[in-house]
Structures are given as structure tokens and as C-alpha cells.
Amino acid sequence: MSSASKPGAQSGNSMIPFIDLKTQYERLQPNIERRISKVLSEAHFILGPEVTELEERLADYCGVAHAISVANGTDALKIALLAEGIGPGDAVFVPSFTFVATAEVVADIGASPVFVDILDDGYGMDLDDLVRRLDQTKRDGALRPRAVIAVDLFGLPVDYDRLEEIAETYGLLLIADAAQSFGATRNGRRVGGLAPVTTTSFYPSKPLGCYGDGGCIFTEDEERASVMRTIARHGFSADGRNTLYVGLNSRLDTVQATILLEKLTVFDEELDARDRIAQDYTARLQNKIVTPRVPQSSTSAWALYSILVEDRTKVMTALADGGISAGIYYGRPLHLQDAYGKYGQGSGSLPVTERVSEKILSIPMHPYLEQETIEYICQTLLETQV
Ligand SMILES: *Cc1c(COP(=O)(O)O)cnc(C)c1O
């Protein structure tokens, strides 16, 4: 048990939330309700004007020419692959240490995910390992390398400069899975403009979340944008009388778009708050615990604040006893899961991924964490570690 006392304990014994969407809602409630009632009274529920307005705002925000809103972050990835004509016989290189959607979309369209290890510094794709696996795949000759999906895990952009060189050398489409990093930057450029195609998610707990499912795709390339938009709307031609591609029904609805428009008004402020909180955590924990490192050239969107601990069970028990929520992202790498094992090479094939997945632990992170709560969480952690 912790000797520190839990802030707000006298007001009941509820847990300190991992992500606090209620406090944000209380702050934005009048504006969000006003905006939603406007959508309800205008009854333009599918592809209403707010959807176009949001797409314009998001493209501006990222500094890219095109933003295509879709139903969720998984569809965004799938549409990006379909627009490139990827399918059976093709290899798409993905991390194994990620949310399942990154590999799911590849298998779903009949292509083969090839798993790549991560760096233990930042948890992004290990680009030396990527090159090794690309060469291996080419030597084997069974699959044609077509794309690489890099994941900005926990909110930190990967090394897109080197990745883009590799993608060019091997003739691959580079897709940034920025579901966790919307709002982050690298060398002064925002996520969305760091790769030829970037996808994101507006799932409620992501840095920019709506109140249901939502997603978006970003690109500079007008031709590609048009193909992706067409695929997301059933593949219909502009006059609606023909279908140009086998597409899907993937739209962001107007209610979600209007919620996102309102949330965008405070998004930068929230990103700053996340960054301040992360720096506070790091300053308090770094001498005793492995904390996340953000390179000088980058900022993180801090979707999650994740630490490495030796005895995770013990730490999680201490946090739970102290009324602190925590989460494991991700405890079982994809290449060791039943559905994806056949695409990988089993235990021992991705050593860093496997080691990190045993030690990773995420602690509460959201823009409304209070100073005394941060102090209490850190004190509880430090008392458990020693
Ligand atoms: C959340 C997430 C997705 C999928 O987004 P959905 O909107 O839930 O479909 C894809 N990749 C990563 C890395 C994610 O964290």
C-alpha cells in the first residue's frame, strides 16, 4: 500500500481514470450540445456541410492538400492499401508491437503482413530490421514487397526521413499509421504531412477523439486522394451511375464531424497540457524507471504515457491498491497471437518486441490530470519500485 494519500479520496473511492473524457465534456458541453442540436434540426446526417468543413480544417491543420474523412482508423488504413492496388501475393511490412488493426487490414485484403521489430528507444519500427526483412522477402521471392505501415506508437512520430529513403529504394508505398500521433510534429512539420499517406483515428480515447468511431486519411497527392475518396464512398463515379472500384461504405457522420470541429478549438491547448504532464512524469520518475524519450526534433501527441517495469504484476497491484488505473499496450505481440501467428516466425523472432511487451505499462494520461494526482501516481510508483 502507498503511504501517499489519494487526491479526492474523501469524495468517494472511485479510481483515478486512465483517460478522462468526462472532464473534457464538462468543459465543452454547452458548445457541443449547441452544435449537435444544429445538426439534428438540419437533418443532414450523412456528409453534411460540417464534414467538408472538418476536412478543410484538418488538412489546414496538418499543412497537407487533402483530408478524406472515413468511418474509423482501420478503414483509413484499408482504403490506403486498396487505392494502391495491394492484394494477394503482396507483402506489407508492419510492426508486431501495435494495435491489431495495423496488420488486420493487410490480411483482410488478402495480402501478407511481414512483421518488423521495434527500437527499444521510442518503440517505433527498427529500420535496420526493416531493411533486413525486405532483403529476405526479395530473396525468398514468394511475396512482392509493396508497402510499409509505420506506427507512431504512443504518439511519437517515427524517423520518416530515413523511412522515406528506404521506401523509395524498394519502391514501397509508405503509410503512416498516426492513430495515436495526430497533433505531433517532427522537424517542425505536423503529422499528416510526414509521409505520402497518413491515416488517423478519432476513436474517443485517441488524442483527438469523437463520441463514436471516426478516422481520416491525409495526402498531398491529388490523384491518390481522389481514388481513396472514391473507394471510401462505394467506388461510385462522380455522377453516381457507375462504380469504378470495389469500394466500401466508410463515412464520418455529421454529428461526429461537428463534435470534432468543437474539440479542435481546444486541441492545441490540450496537446500543450499533455506535454507538460509528460514532462512532469518524466522529471519525477526518470532516475528510477525507464521513461519515454522524445528526440529534440519531435513532439509527441502523448496518446499514452508508457514506462518499462521489471515486475509488472507487482507494480499493477500497487497501482490498483492505490486506486490508480493502468493499462498494458501491448501485452501480446501480433506475431504471437493465434490469428496472426502464421504470418510470423514465432517466439524469439522479434526480440525487442517480445521483451518490451513483457515490461510495458501505461499510466493515466489526459490533458486534465491535476498536479496533485501526478504527484500521487509518481509517489505510488516510486515506493513500489524500491
Ligand atoms: C486505434 C488504432 C487504430 C484503429 O483505429 P480505429 O478508429 O479504432 O479503427 C489503428 N492503428 C493504431 C496504432 C491504433 O492505435
The ligand as an SDF file (V2000), in Angstrom:
LIG
                    3D

 15 15  0  0  0  0  0  0  0  0999 V2000
   -6.7330    2.9280  -32.6730 C   0  0  0  0  0  0  0  0  0  0  0  0
   -5.7380    2.4460  -33.6660 C   0  0  0  0  0  0  0  0  0  0  0  0
   -6.1110    2.0350  -34.9500 C   0  0  0  0  0  0  0  0  0  0  0  0
   -7.5490    1.8340  -35.3780 C   0  0  0  0  0  0  0  0  0  0  0  0
   -8.3840    2.8910  -35.2250 O   0  0  0  0  0  0  0  0  0  0  0  0
   -9.9860    2.6410  -35.1360 P   0  0  0  0  0  0  0  0  0  0  0  0
  -10.5290    4.0110  -35.3390 O   0  0  0  0  0  0  0  0  0  0  0  0
  -10.2630    2.0880  -33.7850 O   0  0  0  0  0  0  0  0  0  0  0  0
  -10.3620    1.7170  -36.2320 O   0  0  0  0  0  0  0  0  0  0  0  0
   -5.1260    1.6830  -35.8450 C   0  0  0  0  0  0  0  0  0  0  0  0
   -3.8260    1.7280  -35.5010 N   0  0  0  0  0  0  0  0  0  0  0  0
   -3.4180    2.0990  -34.2760 C   0  0  0  0  0  0  0  0  0  0  0  0
   -1.9630    2.1480  -33.9730 C   0  0  0  0  0  0  0  0  0  0  0  0
   -4.3590    2.4570  -33.3120 C   0  0  0  0  0  0  0  0  0  0  0  0
   -3.9420    2.8230  -32.0890 O   0  0  0  0  0  0  0  0  0  0  0  0
  1  2  1  0
  2  3  1  0
  2 14  2  0
  3  4  1  0
  3 10  2  0
  4  5  1  0
  5  6  1  0
  6  7  2  0
  6  8  1  0
  6  9  1  0
 10 11  1  0
 11 12  2  0
 12 13  1  0
 12 14  1  0
 14 15  1  0
M  END
$$$$
